[in-house]
Amino acid sequence: MASFRVVRRTLCAAAEAASAPVSRSRWEKLKNSKAGVWCRSLVSDYKEAGREMVVGAWERPLKASVYGTLLGGAYACFYTKPDRTSFEADLLERSNQLGLLSPWIRSGTSDGHVQNLVKLRNEGRLRHASLGLLSLMYRSDYDPDVTLYEAQCSNLSVPWRELPQRVLDVGFAGRWWILDSKMKDYDVNEAEFKHLPVYMQVMSPPSVQEVERNERLHKESWLPLTVEDEEKDTNVEDKKEREVKPVQVAVEEQTRA
């Protein structure tokens, strides 16, 4: 009887211990909370998306390479996109290049474009806009610090549809393309050649045959003359003198007669 009571007490103590709540740690509580469940589901979704992306790239390598190239090119364009500081530095450098030349040999197109940009910069009317992969420089009507009513009223501001007419330069891949194109042949004054015929105003690069011929003639001009060449030259000169003498004598006889 006593042994039965001991067994019953042991079983009751074990049942009470099993039914008693187990104390959980803070990490378990955080993991089972709403925020923990949301983070785990988010990580699981990203893990599944990455796995599908790797599997898709393995199955379609051409498509994956095209997408990778486009993403890499977009990142490179965004990273090398010029800003307002680079435009002002480039503008000052171009202005100094033109300042080193005489006004008589400057290109009118280059000088006019640069002078216009410098004037807008001094007036505070240059504006910069970043469009992600490229940058734009455009002109405004007033300086931002001007306190005129026309400059501060938002209802009188220039609409965006007029932006294409106000664009001054486009920055892409680390360059300002319009400024570079305007500075092409900046040391050639087109007005000096306007009196020439049309076919002489156009300068075309020489062909490969012309370049080879000019190089050959230049090399031959540095070669020393040989005795045979000198004799040939003297014989040719003597022959010319003999041919000219009878003609001169005949002319003199006619004049005397």
C-alpha positions in Angstrom: 0.0 0.0 0.0 2.8 2.3 0.9 4.6 1.6 -2.4 1.4 2.4 -4.3 1.2 5.8 -2.7 4.8 6.5 -3.6 4.2 5.6 -7.2 1.1 7.8 -7.4 2.9 10.8 -5.9 5.7 10.4 -8.4 3.3 10.2 -11.3 1.4 13.3 -10.0 4.6 15.3 -9.6 5.7 14.4 -13.2 2.3 15.4 -14.5 2.4 18.7 -12.7 6.0 19.3 -14.0 4.9 18.6 -17.6 1.8 20.8 -17.3 3.8 23.7 -15.8 4.6 26.5 -18.4 8.2 26.5 -19.6 10.0 29.9 -19.4 11.2 31.0 -22.8 14.2 33.2 -23.6 14.0 36.7 -25.1 15.3 35.5 -28.4 12.5 32.9 -28.7 10.0 35.6 -27.8 11.3 38.0 -30.4 11.5 35.2 -33.0 7.9 34.2 -32.4 6.6 37.8 -32.3 4.9 39.5 -35.3 8.0 41.4 -36.3 10.1 38.2 -36.2 7.6 36.3 -38.3 7.5 39.2 -40.8 11.3 39.3 -41.0 11.5 35.6 -41.5 9.0 35.6 -44.3 10.8 38.5 -45.9 14.1 36.7 -45.8 12.5 33.6 -47.2 11.0 35.5 -50.1 14.3 37.1 -51.0 16.0 33.8 -50.7 13.5 32.2 -53.0 13.8 35.1 -55.5 17.6 34.8 -55.5 17.4 31.1 -56.1 15.0 31.6 -59.0 17.2 34.2 -60.5 20.3 32.0 -60.4 18.3 29.1 -61.9 16.9 31.4 -64.7 20.4 32.7 -65.5 21.7 29.2 -65.7 18.9 28.1 -68.0 19.0 31.3 -70.2 22.5 32.6 -70.2 22.0 35.0 -73.2 19.0 36.8 -71.6 20.9 37.0 -68.3 24.0 38.5 -70.0 21.9 41.1 -71.8 20.2 42.1 -68.5 23.5 42.2 -66.8 25.0 44.4 -69.5 22.1 46.8 -69.3 22.3 47.0 -65.5 26.1 47.5 -65.6 25.8 50.2 -68.3 23.1 52.0 -66.3 25.2 51.9 -63.2 28.3 53.2 -65.2 26.2 56.1 -66.7 24.8 57.0 -63.3 28.3 56.9 -61.7 30.0 58.9 -64.4 27.2 61.5 -64.8 28.7 65.0 -64.7 27.4 67.6 -62.3 27.2 71.4 -62.2 30.7 71.8 -60.8 32.2 69.8 -63.6 30.3 71.9 -66.2 31.6 75.2 -64.7 35.2 73.8 -64.5 34.9 72.7 -68.2 33.5 76.0 -69.2 36.3 78.0 -67.5 38.9 75.7 -69.2 37.3 76.3 -72.6 37.2 80.0 -72.0 40.9 80.0 -71.1 41.7 78.1 -74.3 40.0 80.7 -76.4 41.6 83.5 -74.4 45.1 82.2 -75.5 44.2 82.8 -79.1 44.1 86.0 -81.1 40.5 87.2 -82.0 41.5 86.9 -85.6 41.9 83.2 -85.5 39.2 82.2 -83.1 36.2 80.3 -84.3 33.1 82.5 -84.2 30.9 79.6 -83.3 33.0 78.5 -80.4 33.7 82.0 -79.1 30.0 83.0 -79.3 28.8 79.9 -77.5 31.3 80.1 -74.7 30.8 83.8 -74.2 27.0 83.3 -73.9 27.5 80.6 -71.3 30.0 82.7 -69.3 27.5 85.6 -69.4 24.7 83.4 -68.1 26.9 82.1 -65.4 27.9 85.6 -64.2 24.2 86.5 -64.1 23.4 83.4 -62.1 20.9 82.1 -64.7 22.5 78.7 -65.2 20.5 75.8 -63.8 21.3 72.1 -63.4 18.9 69.2 -63.5 19.8 65.6 -62.8 17.7 63.0 -64.7 19.3 59.9 -63.3 21.5 58.7 -66.2 22.2 62.1 -67.6 22.4 65.8 -66.6 21.0 68.9 -68.2 22.1 72.5 -68.1 19.5 75.0 -68.9 18.9 78.8 -68.6 16.4 80.6 -66.5 15.1 84.2 -66.7 16.2 85.3 -63.2 18.8 84.6 -60.6 17.4 82.6 -57.6 18.4 85.3 -55.2 16.4 88.0 -57.1 13.5 89.3 -55.0 11.4 90.5 -57.9 7.8 89.4 -58.0 8.2 87.9 -61.4 11.1 85.8 -60.1 9.4 84.6 -56.9 5.8 84.0 -58.0 5.3 80.3 -58.8 2.4 81.1 -61.2 4.7 83.1 -63.4 7.4 80.4 -63.5 8.4 78.9 -66.8 6.4 75.7 -67.6 8.2 72.5 -68.2 7.1 72.2 -71.8 9.5 75.1 -72.6 12.5 73.2 -71.1 13.7 71.8 -74.5 14.1 75.3 -75.9 16.1 76.3 -72.8 18.5 73.4 -72.7 22.1 74.5 -73.1 24.0 71.3 -72.7 23.6 67.6 -72.0 25.9 65.7 -69.7 26.3 62.0 -70.3 29.1 59.5 -69.7 31.4 62.1 -68.1 31.2 64.6 -71.0 29.2 67.7 -71.9 28.4 66.9 -75.5 27.2 70.2 -76.8 30.1 72.2 -75.4 32.6 69.7 -76.9 30.9 69.8 -80.3 31.0 73.7 -80.3 34.7 73.7 -79.4 35.6 71.5 -82.4 38.2 73.4 -84.5 38.0 76.4 -82.1 41.3 77.7 -83.5 40.0 78.0 -87.1 38.2 81.2 -88.1 35.7 80.3 -90.8 35.2 83.9 -91.8 38.8 83.9 -93.3 37.8 81.4 -95.9 34.4 82.6 -96.9 35.8 84.5 -99.9 37.3 81.2 -101.3 35.4 78.9 -103.7 33.1 76.3 -102.2 35.3 73.4 -103.1 38.3 75.1 -101.3 36.3 75.8 -98.2 35.8 72.1 -97.4 38.8 70.3 -96.0 38.8 66.6 -96.4 41.4 64.3 -94.8 44.0 62.9 -97.3 43.6 59.3 -98.6 46.0 56.5 -97.7 47.7 56.8 -101.1 48.3 60.5 -100.7 49.8 60.0 -97.2 52.1 57.3 -98.5 53.2 59.5 -101.4 53.9 62.5 -99.2 55.9 60.3 -96.8 57.9 58.8 -99.7 58.7 62.3 -101.1 59.7 63.6 -97.7 62.1 60.7 -97.2 63.6 61.1 -100.7 64.2 64.8 -100.1 66.6 63.9 -97.3 68.7 61.6 -99.4 72.0 62.9 -100.8 72.4 63.5 -104.5 74.5 61.1 -106.5 76.9 62.0 -109.4 74.7 60.3 -111.9 71.8 62.5 -110.9 73.9 65.6 -111.1 75.1 64.6 -114.6 71.5 63.9 -115.7 70.5 67.3 -114.4 73.3 69.1 -116.2 72.6 67.2 -119.5 68.9 68.2 -119.2 69.9 71.9 -118.6 72.3 71.9 -121.6 69.6 70.4 -123.8 67.2 73.1 -122.8 69.7 75.8 -123.5 70.4 74.4 -127.0 66.7 74.3 -127.7 66.2 77.9 -126.5 69.2 79.4 -128.4 67.9 79.1 -132.0 64.7 80.5 -130.9 66.4 83.5 -129.3 68.5 84.1 -132.4 65.5 83.9 -134.7 63.7 86.5 -132.5 66.7 88.8 -132.6 66.9 88.6 -136.4 63.2 89.4 -136.7 63.5 92.4 -134.4 66.5 93.7 -136.4 64.7 93.3 -139.7 
